[in-house]
Amino acid sequence: MKKSLSFFVVFTLLTLNVSKSFSKTYKIGCVNDYYPYVSLNSSGELEGIIIDWWKLWSEKTGVEIEFVQLDIQGCIDKTISGELDAISSMFYNEERAEYLNFSEPILRMKTVLFLKKGIKPESLKDLEVAITLVENSKSHYYMETNFPELKLNLLKSHSTLLNNVLLEDIDAFTYSIPNPVGNFKQSPPPDGYYEYQTLFVDRLRPVVKKGNTEMLNLLTSGASKISYEELLQIAYDWELFKKDRTLLWIGFGIGFAFLVIIAVVVLLILKNRRKSKKITDFESRTDWQVIIDKGENDYIEFKSSLRWDYRQEKVNKALEQVIVKTISAFLNTQGGMLFIGIDDEGNAVGLENDYQSFSKKNRDGFLLALTNLINQNLGKSCHKFLTINIVSLNEKDVCIVNIEKSNKPVFLGKGDKEEFYIRASASSQPMGLKEAHNYINSHWKK
């Protein structure tokens, strides 16, 4: 009888503990004035693209969430102390990465410097007017680090910045908008302003405390369950396919909004690796042929293979250097897309000949070889600016390397044999020492 009673008590306690763990409400910190990502509506409730994403994530995981409104630093401090389980979204920052873990991306963004029409400096360092931006934002950190000589006008909130822009009360400002890729066009800038320069490209990511692998794994698991159709519904809910004359410039026009959905889907699918079911969805929904049909230009390059020489009909490792040269040129300019397995005429020749040259004669063998090639010639740090994927095009495998502009110069090779390339006239152009020095000073404004 005593044993039965003890068993009952232990079982009851375990049941209560399990129920308690599953009923936990996770606290998610977020700012409340970053339209259209996170903002307050007329009823004082949080809304926005990021909020809708988190609500969808909550449905998929069955986890209850509670949004906590704080400024950026407040979100960081309370996440580190354990008072918050996650931050809704944030740009990657190397300094913050020492005590925070950044999850898979939600949105691909670019931060742009807008100038009032009529203000046309020869270069950014010649800009005489103050640049208005939000204090403690990544733009603030970026400008102070790279352009300490420029005048900054710091505001406490994005909403104040937006109001000043709509009234045309400022001469220059920075804002982050969804980043277009491929053959899509972006929406026009706000009335009275023009897009002067893209400062950097980054992705909004959920953030957890360093070492909180449980929450990080939960984030990844929930994100993988969100379908393309559900992401598309978020776009419809926010009328991303219609013009909004009040805040049109933030980046939501007809074609631009469709781009956002494609970018989000691609990022979510890539994290599940190419063997997952979602890669099929990715391949079927992205019309790569439309991009290929435009031909090579400053942002698009075709290569028939990684190492197979079609003229000599044998492996030619010298061709590998052409691949890394092209990647470095895109990294050092404005980014672009490299298609491997497409000939100069835009025909898909596939990767089968490359596959046969590796010990692993499949996609995995190819990706491993390409990764090692990049590591050896350009450095492992370059991978954060690269998205590599293999898709099926006309029943042939084609590798697509999506390349963003690097935040610092990228040299090919090591030691005294280092070379510097940029993208110009639809090709990779080498630069001499003096020429490269001048280019680096003007391109990264060190």
DRENLO-597192 format. One record per residue (C-alpha): residue number from 1; residue in one letter; x, y, z. Coordinates in nm, 4 decimals, decimal comma. Layout:
! DRENLO-597192
  resi  resn        xx        yy        zz
   NUM     A         X         Y         Z
...
This chain:
! DRENLO-597192
  resi  resn        xx        yy        zz
     1     M    0,0000    0,0000    0,0000
     2     K    0,2813    0,2393    0,0920
     3     K    0,4593    0,1591   -0,2356
     4     S    0,1435    0,2287   -0,4321
     5     L    0,0921    0,5576   -0,2499
     6     S    0,4554    0,6624   -0,3092
     7     F    0,4286    0,5745   -0,6757
     8     F    0,1104    0,7813   -0,7020
     9     V    0,2737    1,0860   -0,5396
    10     V    0,5840    1,0651   -0,7627
    11     F    0,3697    1,0170   -1,0739
    12     T    0,1536    1,3166   -0,9807
    13     L    0,4580    1,5396   -0,9254
    14     L    0,6130    1,4347   -1,2559
    15     T    0,2856    1,5010   -1,4356
    16     L    0,2618    1,8470   -1,2828
    17     N    0,6223    1,9271   -1,3804
    18     V    0,5691    1,8103   -1,7374
    19     S    0,2486    2,0118   -1,7662
    20     K    0,4248    2,3119   -1,6260
    21     S    0,7097    2,2848   -1,8807
    22     F    0,4702    2,2594   -2,1724
    23     S    0,2555    2,5452   -2,0446
    24     K    0,5467    2,7862   -2,0207
    25     T    0,4929    3,1186   -2,1938
    26     Y    0,8045    3,2310   -2,3798
    27     K    0,8825    3,6017   -2,3576
    28     I    0,9922    3,7669   -2,6829
    29     G    1,1482    4,1119   -2,6655
    30     C    1,0896    4,3622   -2,9466
    31     V    1,0920    4,7312   -3,0310
    32     N    0,7557    4,8883   -3,1151
    33     D    0,8314    5,1600   -3,3683
    34     Y    0,9975    4,9875   -3,6656
    35     Y    0,7243    5,0040   -3,9316
    36     P    0,6281    4,7805   -4,1098
    37     Y    0,8268    4,5146   -3,9233
    38     V    0,7101    4,5867   -3,5667
    39     S    0,4895    4,8804   -3,4641
    40     L    0,1883    4,9775   -3,2525
    41     N   -0,1566    5,0072   -3,4075
    42     S   -0,4275    5,2540   -3,3058
    43     S   -0,5372    5,0177   -3,0273
    44     G   -0,1893    5,0073   -2,8791
    45     E   -0,1279    4,6479   -2,9929
    46     L    0,1875    4,5223   -3,1607
    47     E    0,1625    4,4398   -3,5295
    48     G    0,3896    4,4001   -3,8297
    49     I    0,5587    4,1429   -4,0506
    50     I    0,7870    4,0174   -3,7713
    51     I    0,4962    3,9957   -3,5259
    52     D    0,2910    3,7937   -3,7763
    53     W    0,5877    3,5624   -3,8333
    54     W    0,6224    3,4979   -3,4597
    55     K    0,2504    3,4324   -3,4184
    56     L    0,2712    3,1799   -3,7010
    57     W    0,5771    3,0244   -3,5374
    58     S    0,3824    2,9969   -3,2123
    59     E    0,1018    2,8103   -3,3893
    60     K    0,3458    2,5662   -3,5484
    61     T    0,5281    2,4863   -3,2253
    62     G    0,2301    2,4987   -2,9893
    63     V    0,4343    2,7321   -2,7692
    64     E    0,2670    3,0286   -2,6033
    65     I    0,4526    3,3591   -2,6515
    66     E    0,4302    3,7011   -2,4930
    67     F    0,5761    4,0117   -2,6571
    68     V    0,7700    4,2472   -2,4310
    69     Q    0,8206    4,6012   -2,5631
    70     L    1,1681    4,7432   -2,5020
    71     D    1,4355    4,9408   -2,6790
    72     I    1,7221    4,7538   -2,8492
    73     Q    1,9576    4,7664   -2,5528
    74     G    1,6797    4,6674   -2,3153
    75     C    1,6054    4,3597   -2,5257
    76     I    1,9725    4,2613   -2,5187
    77     D    2,0157    4,3146   -2,1447
    78     K    1,7045    4,1188   -2,0471
    79     T    1,7875    3,8336   -2,2854
    80     I    2,1339    3,8008   -2,1315
    81     S    1,9882    3,8090   -1,7795
    82     G    1,7359    3,5391   -1,8726
    83     E    1,4276    3,7590   -1,8295
    84     L    1,3554    3,7186   -2,2035
    85     D    1,3697    3,3928   -2,3991
    86     A    1,4426    3,5606   -2,7337
    87     I    1,4584    3,8877   -2,9244
    88     S    1,2088    3,9057   -3,2117
    89     S    1,4666    4,0118   -3,4719
    90     M    1,8022    4,1849   -3,5023
    91     F    2,0854    4,2357   -3,7471
    92     Y    2,3983    4,0269   -3,6901
    93     N    2,6713    4,2047   -3,4972
    94     E    3,0128    4,0476   -3,4254
    95     E    3,0411    4,2178   -3,0885
    96     R    2,6932    4,1028   -2,9812
    97     A    2,7594    3,7534   -3,1164
    98     E    2,9988    3,7054   -2,8238
    99     Y    2,7021    3,6828   -2,5855
   100     L    2,4064    3,6175   -2,8207
   101     N    2,3191    3,3405   -3,0675
   102     F    2,1629    3,4474   -3,3975
   103     S    1,9064    3,2077   -3,5465
   104     E    1,8102    3,1487   -3,9123
   105     P    1,7085    3,4635   -4,1074
   106     I    1,3515    3,5881   -4,1382
   107     L    1,4110    3,8699   -4,3900
   108     R    1,6962    3,9714   -4,6187
   109     M    1,7471    4,3479   -4,5887
   110     K    1,9637    4,6279   -4,7204
   111     T    2,0319    4,9523   -4,5384
   112     V    2,0211    5,2531   -4,7688
   113     L    2,1359    5,6129   -4,7410
   114     F    1,8699    5,8449   -4,8866
   115     L    1,9480    6,2058   -4,9778
   116     K    1,7134    6,4925   -5,0484
   117     K    1,6892    6,5717   -5,4182
   118     G    1,9381    6,8415   -5,5143
   119     I    2,2052    6,7215   -5,2713
   120     K    2,4634    6,5415   -5,4858
   121     P    2,8052    6,4930   -5,3223
   122     E    3,0826    6,3452   -5,5353
   123     S    3,1368    6,0802   -5,2702
   124     L    2,9971    5,9984   -4,9286
   125     K    3,2972    6,1516   -4,7530
   126     D    3,2125    6,4844   -4,9209
   127     L    2,8613    6,4941   -4,7728
   128     E    2,8248    6,8138   -4,5702
   129     V    2,4714    6,7739   -4,4332
   130     A    2,3913    6,5673   -4,1244
   131     I    2,2707    6,2094   -4,1666
   132     T    1,9650    6,1321   -3,9546
   133     L    1,9428    5,7817   -3,8092
   134     V    1,8245    5,5921   -3,5032
   135     E    2,0535    5,5798   -3,2026
   136     N    2,2071    5,2384   -3,1159
   137     S    2,0939    5,0895   -3,4474
   138     K    2,3309    4,8995   -3,6767
   139     S    2,3318    5,2078   -3,9040
   140     H    2,4597    5,4129   -3,6112
   141     Y    2,7382    5,1637   -3,5396
   142     Y    2,8249    5,1355   -3,9094
   143     M    2,8497    5,5118   -3,9693
   144     E    3,0555    5,5796   -3,6573
   145     T    3,2948    5,2978   -3,7452
   146     N    3,3379    5,3700   -4,1159
   147     F    3,2691    5,7445   -4,1475
   148     P    3,3626    5,9096   -3,8171
   149     E    3,4135    6,2438   -3,9947
   150     L    3,0488    6,2730   -4,1031
   151     K    2,7846    6,4607   -3,9032
   152     L    2,5116    6,2446   -3,7495
   153     N    2,1702    6,3484   -3,6223
   154     L    2,0605    6,0792   -3,3751
   155     L    1,6949    6,0107   -3,3014
   156     K    1,5443    5,7889   -3,0338
   157     S    1,2889    5,6091   -3,2525
   158     H    1,2085    5,4991   -3,6083
   159     S    0,8657    5,6612   -3,5862
   160     T    1,0234    6,0038   -3,5326
   161     L    1,2489    5,9395   -3,8303
   162     L    0,9525    5,8428   -4,0510
   163     N    0,7591    6,1545   -3,9542
   164     N    1,0566    6,3757   -4,0398
   165     V    1,0907    6,2027   -4,3770
   166     L    0,7232    6,2434   -4,4635
   167     L    0,7509    6,6146   -4,3788
   168     E    1,0818    6,6387   -4,5723
   169     D    1,2403    6,8027   -4,2690
   170     I    1,5780    6,6262   -4,2996
   171     D    1,8452    6,6259   -4,5707
   172     A    1,9749    6,2698   -4,5367
   173     F    1,8707    5,9539   -4,3541
   174     T    1,9249    5,5775   -4,3417
   175     Y    1,6597    5,3056   -4,3396
   176     S    1,6506    4,9300   -4,3895
   177     I    1,4301    4,7901   -4,6656
   178     P    1,3872    4,4403   -4,8170
   179     N    1,6744    4,3711   -5,0539
   180     P    1,5891    4,2956   -5,4210
   181     V    1,7685    4,0144   -5,6068
   182     G    1,7390    3,8645   -5,9520
   183     N    1,5148    4,0313   -6,2085
   184     F    1,2921    4,2274   -5,9700
   185     K    1,2539    4,6010   -5,9307
   186     Q    1,2305    4,7867   -5,6033
   187     S    0,9782    5,0506   -5,5096
   188     P    1,0593    5,4196   -5,5571
   189     P    1,2084    5,6231   -5,2696
   190     P    0,9938    5,8651   -5,0650
   191     D    0,8825    6,1902   -5,2243
   192     G    1,1630    6,4455   -5,2282
   193     Y    1,4447    6,1914   -5,1815
   194     Y    1,6573    5,9545   -5,3866
   195     E    1,8595    5,6440   -5,3030
   196     Y    2,2222    5,7544   -5,2865
   197     Q    2,4050    5,4429   -5,1676
   198     T    2,3511    5,0991   -5,0160
   199     L    2,5550    5,0938   -4,6963
   200     F    2,5338    4,7245   -4,6167
   201     V    2,3228    4,4136   -4,6743
   202     D    2,2131    4,1963   -4,3841
   203     R    1,9325    3,9727   -4,2586
   204     L    1,6905    4,0134   -3,9699
   205     R    1,7274    3,7144   -3,7378
   206     P    1,5680    3,5997   -3,4109
   207     V    1,8202    3,6108   -3,1260
   208     V    1,8680    3,4105   -2,8048
   209     K    2,1166    3,4133   -2,5192
   210     K    2,4514    3,2522   -2,5982
   211     G    2,4342    2,8843   -2,5161
   212     N    2,0549    2,8630   -2,5077
   213     T    2,0511    2,5694   -2,7495
   214     E    1,7039    2,4590   -2,6413
   215     M    1,5434    2,7842   -2,7591
   216     L    1,7664    2,7983   -3,0661
   217     N    1,6611    2,4481   -3,1713
   218     L    1,2982    2,5321   -3,1030
   219     L    1,3278    2,8393   -3,3263
   220     T    1,4759    2,6381   -3,6111
   221     S    1,2205    2,3603   -3,5779
   222     G    0,9258    2,6004   -3,5814
   223     A    1,0595    2,8010   -3,8756
   224     S    1,0959    2,4869   -4,0856
   225     K    0,7227    2,4168   -4,0461
   226     I    0,6144    2,7506   -4,1951
   227     S    0,5052    2,6986   -4,5556
   228     Y    0,5404    2,9197   -4,8607
   229     E    0,1636    2,9743   -4,8726
   230     E    0,1604    3,0963   -4,5127
   231     L    0,4411    3,3415   -4,5793
   232     L    0,2542    3,4609   -4,8858
   233     Q   -0,0538    3,5202   -4,6718
   234     I    0,1476    3,7535   -4,4501
   235     A    0,2276    3,9538   -4,7627
   236     Y   -0,1415    3,9719   -4,8539
   237     D   -0,2359    4,0744   -4,5018
   238     W    0,0040    4,3668   -4,5263
   239     E   -0,1104    4,4582   -4,8803
   240     L    0,2432    4,4278   -5,0086
   241     F    0,1102    4,4095   -5,3639
   242     K   -0,0522    4,7534   -5,3488
   243     K    0,0934    5,1005   -5,3409
   244     D    0,0849    5,2757   -5,0066
   245     R    0,1418    5,6457   -5,0663
   246     T    0,2131    5,7125   -4,6970
   247     L    0,4963    5,4630   -4,6545
   248     L    0,5502    5,3322   -5,0048
   249     W    0,9221    5,4071   -4,9954
   250     I    0,9887    5,1511   -4,7216
   251     G    1,0073    4,8942   -4,9916
   252     F    0,6662    4,7627   -5,0749
   253     G    0,5606    4,7909   -5,4335
   254     I    0,4131    4,5248   -5,6553
   255     G    0,7261    4,3543   -5,7834
   256     F    0,9314    4,4427   -5,4760
   257     A    0,6860    4,2786   -5,2386
   258     F    0,6892    3,9574   -5,4418
   259     L    1,0680    3,9654   -5,4146
   260     V    1,0454    3,9767   -5,0343
   261     I    0,8390    3,6590   -5,0301
   262     I    1,0811    3,4783   -5,2618
   263     A    1,3795    3,5903   -5,0512
   264     V    1,2175    3,4700   -4,7277
   265     V    1,1221    3,1346   -4,8793
   266     V    1,4718    3,0797   -5,0200
   267     L    1,6359    3,1574   -4,6864
   268     L    1,4031    2,9296   -4,4919
   269     I    1,4465    2,6452   -4,7384
   270     L    1,8257    2,6638   -4,7588
   271     K    1,8629    2,6031   -4,3860
   272     N    1,6938    2,2640   -4,4173
   273     R    1,9658    2,1529   -4,6600
   274     R    1,9244    2,0419   -5,0137
   275     K    1,8034    1,6923   -4,9307
   276     S    1,4870    1,8154   -4,7593
   277     K    1,1423    1,8146   -4,9155
   278     K    1,1401    2,1928   -4,9318
   279     I    1,4092    2,2090   -5,1944
   280     T    1,1568    2,0705   -5,4419
   281     D    0,9251    2,3579   -5,3565
   282     F    1,2133    2,6025   -5,3991
   283     E    1,3074    2,4699   -5,7408
   284     S    0,9520    2,4685   -5,8701
   285     R    0,8666    2,8176   -5,7532
   286     T    1,1760    3,0056   -5,8646
   287     D    1,1986    3,0664   -6,2389
   288     W    1,5763    3,0666   -6,2774
   289     Q    1,5388    3,0508   -6,6545
   290     V    1,4001    3,4054   -6,6535
   291     I    1,7216    3,5277   -6,4901
   292     I    1,9440    3,3158   -6,7156
   293     D    1,7691    3,4400   -7,0302
   294     K    1,8826    3,7935   -6,9468
   295     G    2,2408    3,6819   -7,0121
   296     E    2,5637    3,7709   -6,8355
   297     N    2,6093    4,1203   -6,6950
   298     D    2,7775    4,2930   -6,4013
   299     Y    2,5607    4,0891   -6,1614
   300     I    2,5249    3,7550   -6,3433
   301     E    2,8014    3,5131   -6,4541
   302     F    2,7831    3,1677   -6,6175
   303     K    3,0432    2,8908   -6,5861
   304     S    3,0083    2,5529   -6,7540
   305     S    3,1773    2,3618   -6,4733
   306     L    3,3847    2,3754   -6,1582
   307     R    3,6798    2,1735   -6,2895
   308     W    3,5730    1,9780   -6,6020
   309     D    3,7338    2,1107   -6,9222
   310     Y    3,4854    2,0575   -7,2067
   311     R    3,7478    2,1382   -7,4710
   312     Q    4,0096    1,8935   -7,3428
   313     E    3,7432    1,6529   -7,2129
   314     K    3,9215    1,6008   -6,8825
   315     V    3,9610    1,7519   -6,5371
   316     N    4,1406    2,0866   -6,5411
   317     K    4,1939    2,2241   -6,1906
   318     A    4,2967    2,5603   -6,3345
   319     L    3,9255    2,6184   -6,3948
   320     E    3,8702    2,6125   -6,0179
   321     Q    4,0700    2,9334   -5,9908
   322     V    3,8340    3,0978   -6,2390
   323     I    3,5443    3,0143   -6,0053
   324     V    3,7037    3,1645   -5,6934
   325     K    3,8231    3,4648   -5,8962
   326     T    3,4647    3,5318   -6,0024
   327     I    3,3327    3,4952   -5,6464
   328     S    3,5981    3,7337   -5,5115
   329     A    3,5152    3,9905   -5,7807
   330     F    3,1468    3,9872   -5,6838
   331     L    3,2377    4,0119   -5,3134
   332     N    3,4540    4,3168   -5,3844
   333     T    3,1913    4,4982   -5,5927
   334     Q    2,8153    4,4924   -5,5382
   335     G    2,7501    4,1180   -5,5243
   336     G    2,5768    3,9037   -5,7844
   337     M    2,4929    3,5479   -5,8882
   338     L    2,7260    3,2803   -6,0251
   339     F    2,5674    2,9898   -6,2150
   340     I    2,7880    2,6782   -6,2436
   341     G    2,6644    2,4269   -6,4997
   342     I    2,5458    2,6919   -6,7491
   343     D    2,7465    2,7578   -7,0675
   344     D    2,8126    3,0982   -7,2255
   345     E    2,4968    3,0724   -7,4334
   346     G    2,2800    3,0219   -7,1269
   347     N    2,2247    2,6493   -7,1835
   348     A    2,2155    2,4097   -6,8885
   349     V    2,5005    2,1582   -6,9326
   350     G    2,4792    2,0309   -6,5761
   351     L    2,7332    1,9162   -6,3184
   352     E    2,7521    1,5434   -6,3962
   353     N    3,1078    1,5635   -6,5344
   354     D    3,2178    1,7454   -6,2199
   355     Y    3,0422    1,4852   -6,0029
   356     Q    3,2389    1,2040   -6,1644
   357     S    3,5689    1,3719   -6,0733
   358     F    3,5018    1,3502   -5,6971
   359     S    3,5163    1,0529   -5,4618
   360     K    3,1571    1,1369   -5,3663
   361     K    2,9963    1,1476   -5,7079
   362     N    2,6910    1,3553   -5,6193
   363     R    2,5733    1,6942   -5,4970
   364     D    2,7366    1,6492   -5,1578
   365     G    3,0757    1,5825   -5,3177
   366     F    3,0447    1,8919   -5,5348
   367     L    2,9396    2,1181   -5,2453
   368     L    3,2227    1,9884   -5,0278
   369     A    3,4782    2,0570   -5,3034
   370     L    3,3423    2,4071   -5,3658
   371     T    3,3407    2,4869   -4,9937
   372     N    3,7018    2,3709   -4,9518
   373     L    3,8027    2,5715   -5,2585
   374     I    3,6532    2,8884   -5,1111
   375     N    3,8087    2,8235   -4,7698
   376     Q    4,1568    2,7731   -4,9155
   377     N    4,1552    3,0686   -5,1549
   378     L    3,9244    3,3303   -5,0019
   379     G    3,8927    3,2355   -4,6353
   380     K    3,6121    3,0849   -4,4275
   381     S    3,4790    3,4274   -4,3257
   382     C    3,3487    3,4793   -4,6809
   383     H    3,0745    3,2202   -4,6317
   384     K    2,8500    3,4622   -4,4428
   385     F    2,8154    3,6557   -4,7695
   386     L    2,7462    3,3437   -4,9798
   387     T    2,4364    3,1312   -5,0299
   388     I    2,5114    2,8129   -5,2260
   389     N    2,2373    2,5930   -5,3661
   390     I    2,2022    2,3213   -5,6292
   391     V    1,8769    2,3098   -5,8273
   392     S    1,7447    2,1049   -6,1150
   393     L    1,7089    2,2991   -6,4399
   394     N    1,5923    2,1218   -6,7537
   395     E    1,6623    1,7928   -6,5730
   396     K    2,0238    1,8919   -6,5083
   397     D    2,1852    1,9972   -6,1803
   398     V    2,2991    2,3600   -6,1697
   399     C    2,4837    2,5259   -5,8796
   400     I    2,3752    2,8803   -5,7949
   401     V    2,6046    3,0913   -5,5761
   402     N    2,4261    3,4023   -5,4499
   403     I    2,6925    3,6543   -5,3435
   404     E    2,6512    3,9654   -5,1329
   405     K    2,8936    4,2560   -5,1161
   406     S    3,1615    4,1866   -4,8540
   407     N    3,2076    4,4248   -4,5620
   408     K    3,5827    4,4282   -4,6271
   409     P    3,8243    4,3654   -4,9195
   410     V    3,8654    4,0031   -5,0262
   411     F    4,1970    3,8911   -5,1747
   412     L    4,2509    3,5764   -5,3781
   413     G    4,5397    3,3577   -5,2634
   414     K    4,7828    3,4000   -4,9770
   415     G    5,1012    3,5890   -4,8939
   416     D    5,2921    3,7491   -5,1798
   417     K    5,0635    3,5900   -5,4410
   418     E    4,7480    3,7706   -5,3318
   419     E    4,5378    3,9155   -5,6130
   420     F    4,2499    4,1612   -5,6044
   421     Y    3,9540    4,1472   -5,8448
   422     I    3,6418    4,3534   -5,9040
   423     R    3,3391    4,3059   -6,1273
   424     A    3,3313    4,5361   -6,4331
   425     S    3,2060    4,5067   -6,7924
   426     A    3,0410    4,1718   -6,7120
   427     S    3,3772    4,0137   -6,6191
   428     S    3,6249    3,9779   -6,3321
   429     Q    3,8919    4,2464   -6,3650
   430     P    4,2290    4,2331   -6,1810
   431     M    4,3730    4,5443   -6,0183
   432     G    4,7310    4,6492   -5,9590
   433     L    4,8586    4,7452   -5,6132
   434     K    4,8044    5,1218   -5,6442
   435     E    4,4756    5,0834   -5,8282
   436     A    4,3479    4,8370   -5,5692
   437     H    4,4540    5,0665   -5,2855
   438     N    4,2554    5,3583   -5,4308
   439     Y    3,9560    5,1372   -5,5000
   440     I    3,9508    4,9969   -5,1451
   441     N    3,9694    5,3457   -4,9952
   442     S    3,6748    5,4655   -5,2024
   443     H    3,4645    5,1460   -5,1891
   444     W    3,4808    5,0703   -4,8177
   445     K    3,5696    5,4214   -4,6982
   446     K    3,8129    5,3045   -4,4364
